[in-house]
Amino acid sequence: MATPMHSAQALIEKIQSLLTDWIAEVEDFVDFLKQQAEYKKTATSKQSLDFPVMSIGKWPNDLSLSREDMYGNDGR
């Protein structure tokens, strides 16, 4: 397996051999990867969310959330 420095150098040489337009695309892709890594890092950190909490009391015992009970059967 290649060492990280050797891999980085090989990647730099490959990028340098590309046309200028392709180098710009590689740069955009690297920026995208960095943004994704930052997003994943912040998304996995435990952050408290301040959602408003509104209590309307207990749910009725006979409440049914089945589709048929809410909308009817309509011949289905």
PyMOL commands that set and color helices and strands:
alter all, ss='L'
color gray80, all
select helices_A, chain A and resi 4-16+20-44+67-71
alter helices_A, ss='H'
color red, helices_A
deselect
rebuild
show_as cartoon
